[in-house]
Amino acid sequence: MKMSRIVEYVFFFALLGLAGYMVWKIITPFISALALSIIIVTISHPLYLRIKKRVPKQNKSIAAFITTMFVLVVVVMPLILISSLVVGEIVGFYQDLDGGNMSIQTAIVGIESTIQTFAPGFHIDLAEQVKVSAQWLTGNLGAIFAGTVSTFFIFFISLIGSFYFFRDGREMLQLVIKASPLPDHEDEIIFERMARAVRSVATGTLLVAIIQGSLVAIGFTLFGIERAILWGSIASVGALMPGIGTTIITLPAIIFLFATDQAVAGVGLLIWSVLIVGLVDNLIGPYLISRGNNLHPFIILISVLGGISLFGPIGFIIGPVAVTLFIVLLEIYSQYIVQEKPIQKSDLEND
């Protein structure tokens, strides 16, 4: 190779690297929003295709707008409302703790006494743990508010991105496919497999956890437990814990009701937790989760907590999806690159 040609390559790739670095710095503040847009479009793309068939002349812009508005009304607005309510309840709970609310102290003593009736050696000083929680809330309230404000902004950008990804996503994907060194049909199969895995996690494990948390919040409201939305949101995370589930929230609540002489409400919440919340876990859950590849529950739990830590509230979705994509890519690498096995369309049906 001539020296002049080498210089040309070096100059080109140096320029390409510099441009790529500048693009990365430009889009970094919007990574969460773009990731959420891609997730929304991936999950909702079958809906977009159905809507597109029914609009005049199958206009992509109209179909993309209708689908985006549907996502806004059905998904985004409820999530924003719930996030605002959760933050409000966190603030109210913190204020009660900081003000030495006697009802909370009485409840703590009652729970400890009830547990000690069955386990005389039990002692963890719940009052002290509550004080530690209050200190943690004091140090993190600013971050909670900042996260909520940034969440509004991220959702706004995500909706704009979703519209364009719905409308022009196929053309954008073709650019990636053409740039890939793999045969085009194999790229399409890989992307379809990843999309299937994303839909499976989002509409399976995570959806079940959200439904269970919502039912816990409804049950708490019906039977007189304060801060129902806050405890319901924690129950959603608890639902991802193998072998524990929403019991991490419902059991202390039931004990609290019995300890405060609210036996009727305690029995009612127990029945609600076993029959209604348990119905989702035992019947609806397996149906939704069985509709494709899913991560181990423990991996999902870690990815949810890590996602929330990294991306804020929307990390509840982005975390598991990112881990899912990583695992799918590892499987593809193992099966089709290391073993040099051709990628077949039938592989999607057998997974």
Secondary structure as the mmCIF struct_conf table of DSSP 4:
data_model
#
loop_
_struct_conf.conf_type_id
_struct_conf.id
_struct_conf.beg_label_comp_id
_struct_conf.beg_label_asym_id
_struct_conf.beg_label_seq_id
_struct_conf.end_label_comp_id
_struct_conf.end_label_asym_id
_struct_conf.end_label_seq_id
HELX_RH_AL_P HELX_RH_AL_P1 MET A 3 ILE A 27
HELX_RH_3T_P HELX_RH_3T_P1 THR A 28 PHE A 30
HELX_RH_AL_P HELX_RH_AL_P2 ILE A 31 ARG A 54
BEND BEND1 VAL A 55 VAL A 55
HELX_RH_3T_P HELX_RH_3T_P2 PRO A 56 GLN A 58
HELX_RH_AL_P HELX_RH_AL_P3 LYS A 60 VAL A 71
HELX_RH_PI_P HELX_RH_PI_P1 LEU A 72 VAL A 76
HELX_RH_AL_P HELX_RH_AL_P4 MET A 77 ASP A 98
TURN_TY1_P TURN_TY1_P1 GLY A 99 GLY A 100
HELX_RH_AL_P HELX_RH_AL_P5 MET A 102 PHE A 118
TURN_TY1_P TURN_TY1_P2 PRO A 120 GLY A 121
HELX_RH_AL_P HELX_RH_AL_P6 LEU A 126 ALA A 179
BEND BEND2 SER A 180 LEU A 182
HELX_RH_AL_P HELX_RH_AL_P7 ASP A 184 VAL A 201
HELX_RH_PI_P HELX_RH_PI_P2 ALA A 202 LEU A 206
HELX_RH_AL_P HELX_RH_AL_P8 LEU A 207 LEU A 222
TURN_TY1_P TURN_TY1_P3 PHE A 223 GLY A 224
BEND BEND3 GLU A 226 ARG A 227
HELX_RH_AL_P HELX_RH_AL_P9 ALA A 228 GLY A 238
TURN_TY1_P TURN_TY1_P4 ALA A 239 LEU A 240
BEND BEND4 MET A 241 MET A 241
TURN_TY1_P TURN_TY1_P5 PRO A 242 THR A 246
HELX_RH_AL_P HELX_RH_AL_P10 THR A 247 ALA A 259
TURN_TY1_P TURN_TY1_P6 THR A 260 ASP A 261
HELX_RH_AL_P HELX_RH_AL_P11 ALA A 263 ILE A 271
HELX_RH_PI_P HELX_RH_PI_P3 TRP A 272 VAL A 277
HELX_RH_AL_P HELX_RH_AL_P12 GLY A 278 LEU A 279
HELX_RH_PI_P HELX_RH_PI_P4 VAL A 280 ILE A 284
HELX_RH_AL_P HELX_RH_AL_P13 GLY A 285 ILE A 289
TURN_TY1_P TURN_TY1_P7 SER A 290 SER A 290
BEND BEND5 ARG A 291 GLY A 292
HELX_RH_AL_P HELX_RH_AL_P14 PRO A 297 PHE A 311
BEND BEND6 GLY A 312 GLY A 312
TURN_TY1_P TURN_TY1_P8 PRO A 313 ILE A 314
HELX_RH_AL_P HELX_RH_AL_P15 GLY A 315 ILE A 332
HELX_RH_PI_P HELX_RH_PI_P5 TYR A 333 VAL A 338
BEND BEND7 GLN A 339 GLN A 339
HELX_LH_PP_P HELX_LH_PP_P1 LYS A 341 ILE A 343
TURN_TY1_P TURN_TY1_P9 LYS A 345 LYS A 345
HELX_RH_AL_P HELX_RH_AL_P16 SER A 346 ASN A 350
#
